[in-house]
Amino acid sequence: AQFLSTVPDALPEEYAKELATLQANAPAMGWPFVKRRMAAELGNDWQSKFAEFAPEAGAAASLGQVHRARLHDGTQVACKLQYPDMPSVVEADLRQLKLAMQLYRRMDSSLDNEEAYEELKARLREELDYTREAAQQRLYGLMLAGEESVRVPVPVESLTTKRLLTMSWLDGSPIQRRIEEGAELEERNAYARALFTAWYKPLYRYGVIHGDPHLGNYQTRPGRDGINLLDFGTIRVFKPSFVAAVIHLYEAVRDGDEDKAQAAYESWGFRNLSRETRAVLTEWARFLYEPLIEDRVRPIQESDDPSYGRRIAQKVHEGLKRTGGVRVPREFPLMDRAAIGLGSVFLRLRAEVNWHRLFRELVVEFSEAGLAERQAAALAKAGVPRAV
């Protein structure tokens, strides 16, 4: 629901506005609940660890809610407190998801999502562990160090548990608000460049993707000089060869090289592709990569048709049904979701930048060996365990 509310024209506007509240404004739990939950995580004397602690939640979403607090040294912090019994809730959701996917496969065999389900299951279970999220937050701080346009909260380890994440507070406001307030093109373009950096520098330099690009996970800063990147529960670490294949497929689409496209798909884990199926997949790849091909300033989508992306997706879906379908590799869903989610935000921003140059700056000196070395060092320093 959070994701669908981000994608333009995916839902009727009144539905999208209502579901957008799930990004950071879901109904919060009251103060008696908060006191019990905080005592369970930090002990009965938990309030003595803070100089101030706001009883009202500043934001609430799917797994928990956030309270603003102040430490005794004056540091302003955000305390992200998980709702009770969330592991059971997630397992129930996963059972429902598996049933829904099984029913879908009976009706439509064009996409075999068994591996995709395993991926979503692993990532959702990881999202419940806030100590892991704190490590992933540290990882993003390392990967984006020196990028003035993107800020990442810093976790407070002494006040973090599996169900409580305490981090530095970042002032900001929803990016949608600035769009509605009529931000000028220059400001909107700055946000687009910052978002591109926040998502794709970690991917092409370290093989890491933030898999949750909905509008609640980034904010504009008060000075309108960049963004705050939030919520690091859904992170995917890729093998260097997977990232290399992303670049190789870009080159294949750019050059019309079918052999290179085939090698890229195989490296990603697509197996036994017929020439016809490969052609259908490349049509989807062409849709995603098209803004990166030409060296010029342009919007992310030049078609005036608001349903253009949906029509391409439907055409690809019909093509896969016709050619026998594919088994979706488990690494693929979060990669695809990030691309679609960010593209949707760039559409909402009506940004006009040189996407080709932003991309080329990140990949011009790419090497698998270099990525592998940077990735291993960053994961070790941040304390992030490797994903399945």
Residue pairs with C-beta under 8 A, 6 or more apart in sequence:
1 19
1 22
2 19
2 22
2 23
2 61
2 62
2 212
2 214
2 216
3 212
3 213
3 214
3 337
3 341
4 10
4 11
4 16
4 19
5 11
5 16
5 17
5 19
5 20
5 22
5 23
5 214
5 215
6 213
6 214
6 215
6 341
6 344
6 345
7 340
7 341
7 344
8 306
8 344
8 347
8 348
9 306
9 307
9 310
10 16
10 310
11 19
20 176
20 215
22 61
22 62
22 216
23 61
23 214
23 215
23 216
23 217
24 59
24 60
24 61
24 174
24 216
25 59
25 60
26 60
26 61
26 62
26 65
27 60
28 56
28 57
28 60
28 65
29 37
29 57
29 60
29 65
29 83
31 55
31 56
33 84
34 55
34 57
34 67
34 81
37 81
37 82
37 84
37 163
37 164
38 46
38 47
38 79
38 81
38 164
39 46
40 163
41 81
41 161
41 163
41 164
42 49
42 159
42 161
42 164
47 53
49 71
49 159
50 69
50 70
50 71
50 72
51 70
51 71
51 72
51 74
52 69
52 70
53 67
53 69
53 70
53 79
54 67
54 68
54 69
55 67
56 67
57 65
57 66
57 67
58 66
58 67
58 68
58 78
59 65
59 66
59 216
60 66
61 216
61 231
63 82
63 83
63 86
63 127
63 128
63 233
64 80
64 81
64 82
64 83
64 86
64 163
65 80
65 81
65 83
66 78
66 79
66 80
66 81
67 78
67 79
67 81
68 76
68 77
68 78
68 79
68 169
69 76
69 77
69 78
69 79
69 166
70 76
70 77
71 77
71 156
75 156
75 168
76 168
76 169
77 156
77 159
77 166
77 167
77 168
77 169
78 153
78 166
78 167
78 168
78 169
78 170
79 159
79 164
79 165
79 166
80 130
80 164
80 165
80 166
80 167
81 163
81 164
82 128
82 130
82 163
82 164
83 89
86 128
86 163
87 125
87 128
90 124
90 125
90 127
90 128
93 124
94 120
94 121
94 124
97 117
97 120
98 117
101 113
101 114
101 117
104 113
105 111
105 112
105 113
108 321
109 321
109 325
110 317
110 320
110 321
110 325
110 326
111 317
111 320
111 325
111 326
111 328
112 325
112 326
112 327
112 328
113 328
114 327
115 269
115 327
115 328
115 329
115 330
116 328
116 330
116 332
116 333
118 330
119 330
119 331
119 332
119 333
119 334
120 333
122 387
122 388
123 211
123 234
123 236
123 334
123 387
126 132
126 233
126 234
126 235
126 387
127 133
127 233
127 234
128 162
129 162
130 160
130 161
130 162
130 163
130 164
130 165
131 160
131 161
131 162
132 384
132 385
133 165
133 232
133 233
134 155
134 157
134 160
134 165
134 167
135 382
135 383
135 384
135 385
136 232
136 233
136 235
136 382
136 384
137 152
137 153
137 154
137 155
137 165
137 167
137 232
138 154
138 155
138 381
138 382
138 383
138 384
139 208
139 232
139 235
139 378
139 379
139 382
139 384
140 152
140 202
140 210
140 229
140 232
141 152
141 154
141 382
142 378
142 381
142 382
143 201
143 202
143 205
143 206
143 208
143 378
144 150
144 152
144 197
144 198
144 201
144 202
144 229
147 197
147 198
147 201
148 225
148 226
149 190
149 193
149 194
149 197
149 225
149 226
149 227
150 194
150 197
150 198
150 226
150 227
150 228
150 229
151 170
151 221
151 226
151 227
151 228
151 229
152 228
152 229
153 167
153 168
153 169
153 170
153 228
153 230
154 167
154 168
155 165
155 166
155 167
156 166
156 167
156 168
159 166
160 166
160 167
170 219
170 221
170 228
170 230
171 221
171 222
172 219
172 220
172 221
172 222
172 227
172 228
173 219
173 220
173 222
174 215
174 216
174 219
174 220
175 191
175 215
175 218
175 219
175 220
175 227
175 345
175 349
176 215
176 348
177 220
178 187
178 188
178 191
178 220
178 224
179 188
179 348
179 349
183 191
183 224
185 350
185 351
185 352
187 224
188 349
188 350
188 351
189 349
189 351
189 352
189 353
190 224
190 225
190 226
191 220
191 226
191 227
191 349
191 351
192 345
192 346
192 349
192 351
192 353
193 353
193 358
194 226
194 227
195 218
195 227
195 342
195 345
195 346
196 342
196 353
196 355
196 358
197 358
198 210
198 218
198 227
198 229
199 209
199 210
199 213
199 338
199 342
200 358
200 359
200 362
201 362
202 208
202 209
202 210
203 209
203 238
203 243
203 246
204 243
204 246
204 247
204 362
204 363
204 366
204 371
205 362
205 371
205 374
206 371
206 374
206 375
206 378
207 237
207 238
207 239
207 240
207 242
207 243
207 371
207 372
207 375
208 235
208 236
208 237
208 238
208 375
209 235
209 236
209 238
209 334
209 335
209 338
210 217
210 229
210 232
210 234
210 235
210 338
211 234
211 235
211 236
211 334
211 337
211 338
212 231
212 233
212 234
212 337
213 337
213 338
213 341
213 342
213 345
214 341
215 345
216 230
216 231
217 229
217 230
217 231
218 227
218 228
218 229
218 230
219 227
219 228
219 230
220 226
220 227
220 228
221 227
221 228
234 334
235 384
235 387
236 331
236 334
236 335
236 387
237 375
237 379
237 384
237 386
237 387
238 331
238 335
240 368
240 369
240 371
240 372
240 375
241 267
241 368
242 267
242 268
242 331
243 366
243 368
243 371
244 267
244 366
244 368
244 371
245 263
245 264
245 265
245 267
245 268
246 264
246 335
247 363
247 366
248 260
248 263
248 264
248 267
249 260
249 261
249 264
249 265
249 285
249 289
250 289
250 292
250 359
251 257
251 260
252 258
252 260
252 261
252 264
252 282
252 285
253 261
253 282
253 285
253 286
253 289
253 290
253 293
254 289
254 293
258 275
258 278
258 282
261 278
261 282
261 285
262 273
262 278
265 273
265 278
265 281
266 273
268 329
268 331
268 332
269 329
269 330
269 331
269 332
270 281
270 326
270 327
270 329
271 327
273 281
273 326
274 323
274 324
276 319
276 322
276 323
277 320
277 323
277 324
277 325
277 326
279 319
280 316
280 319
280 320
280 322
280 323
281 316
281 326
283 312
283 315
283 316
283 319
284 312
284 313
284 316
287 309
287 312
287 316
288 339
288 343
291 298
291 300
291 301
291 355
291 356
292 355
292 356
292 359
293 356
294 356
295 354
295 356
295 357
296 354
296 356
297 352
297 353
297 354
298 352
298 353
298 354
298 355
299 346
299 347
299 350
299 351
299 352
300 343
300 346
300 347
300 351
300 355
301 308
301 309
301 343
301 347
305 311
309 340
309 343
320 326
378 384
379 386
